[in-house]
Amino acid sequence: MEFALLMPWYVFLFVGAFDFGFYSYALISAETAARVSAMYSSASPSAAADSLTACSYSLDQLRNMPNIGSSLTTCTASPLVVTATYVASGPDGGAATSVTVTYTTPQLIPIPGLLPGILTINRTVEMRLRS
């Protein structure tokens, strides 16, 4: 009898833990994608603004996400937008690159007031040029 009364709470807790776990994985993956793309873009001034190749590096890092998969090949619209820009005067005064990865998660189970159904993640990494 008590189990039947507590079952809705168990389901609620499971859904919350599932959503939170997925959002955590998405945050870590987006940060990794931005960092890897910035490492490529910091190789030279010509690569600093190469959004196309930065996109391919980000896609490689986000392939396990359900709305990316193997079908997505561009990074110009939702669910994935990647931009790489050349920064003439970075944080230490030297030339740098700035890579921004914007990832939108698929619709999950929303918990009103606690977890949204869709989360948009923005990660920006700025890295000094190596050459």
N, C-alpha and C positions, 0 to 999 in steps of 0.2 A: 504494500500500500504506500509506504513512504517513498519507494523508488518511483512510483508513478507520479507522485506529487513533485519530486525533484527532477524528473526527466526534462522538462522545459529549461531548467537552469543548466543542466549538463549540456544540452544542445546549444544554448546560448554561449556557454563557456568554450565549447569546442569551436564554434563558428568564430568567436573572437580570437582564439589562439591561432586558428588557421589563417584568418585575415592578417593578423599581426605578423605571423611568420612569413607570409608571402610579401608583405610590404617591407619587412626587414631585408629579405633576399633581394627585392627590387632596388632598395636603396644601396646596398652593397654592390650590386651589379652595375648600377649607373655610375657610382663613384669609380669603380674599376675601369669601366669603359672610358670615362673622361680622362683618367690618369694614363691609360695605355695610349690613347689618341694624342695626348699632350706629349708623351715621350717621343712618339713618331714626329710630331710637328715641331719639336724643338731641335731636330737634326740640322736644319739649315734655314736661312731666311726664305728660300723658295717653298719649303715645306710648311712654313709657319702659318700660311693661309690656305693650305690644301685641305679644304673641307671634304672633298670626295674620298681621299685616302683615309682621312680621319674617320669618315663614316664607315669605311670597311673594317677598320680596327674596332670601332664601337659595336658594329653588328656582330663581329666574332665573339665579343665579350657577352653580348645579350642574346645569343642564339637559343638559350634554354628558356627564355621567357615565352609564355604562351601566345602572346600576340605578335611576336617577332618571328620565330621559327625560321625555316629556310626560304620562305616565300618573299620576305621583305628584302629589297635590294637597294632602296634609297633612303636617305635620311633628311628629307625635305618637308615632311608632313607627319602628323600624328600617326602612329604612336612614338616615333623617334625622330628627333631633329638634332642634328649635329652641326655646329658651326666652329670653324677655326679661324682666328684672326691674328694678324701680326700686330704686336704691340711695340712701338718704337722705344718707349721708356717704361720698362717694367718696374717691379718693386724696388730693385737695387739700382735703377738707372740704366741698365743695359737692355738690349733688344730681347724680346720675349714672345711667346705665343700664348694665346688664351683659347682654350677649347671648352665649349659649353655643350653638354648633353642634356636634352630634355626628353624624358621618357614618361609616357602615360600608361598606367596599368590598365588591364582589362577590368570589366565590371565584376566585382566580387559581391559578397553578401554584405550590404550596408547595415551598420548598427547605428541608428540615429543618435547623434550627440556624442558618439564615441569613435567610430571608424567610418570614413566615407566609403562609398561604393567604388569610386575611381580616384586614384591619386596621381597627381602630376609631379614628377621629380625633376628638379633642375640641379645640375652639378657643373661647376666651372672650375677648371684647373688652369693656373697660369704658371708657365715654366720658362726659365731663361734659355735662350738659344745656346746650343753647344758649340756652334762654329760661327 
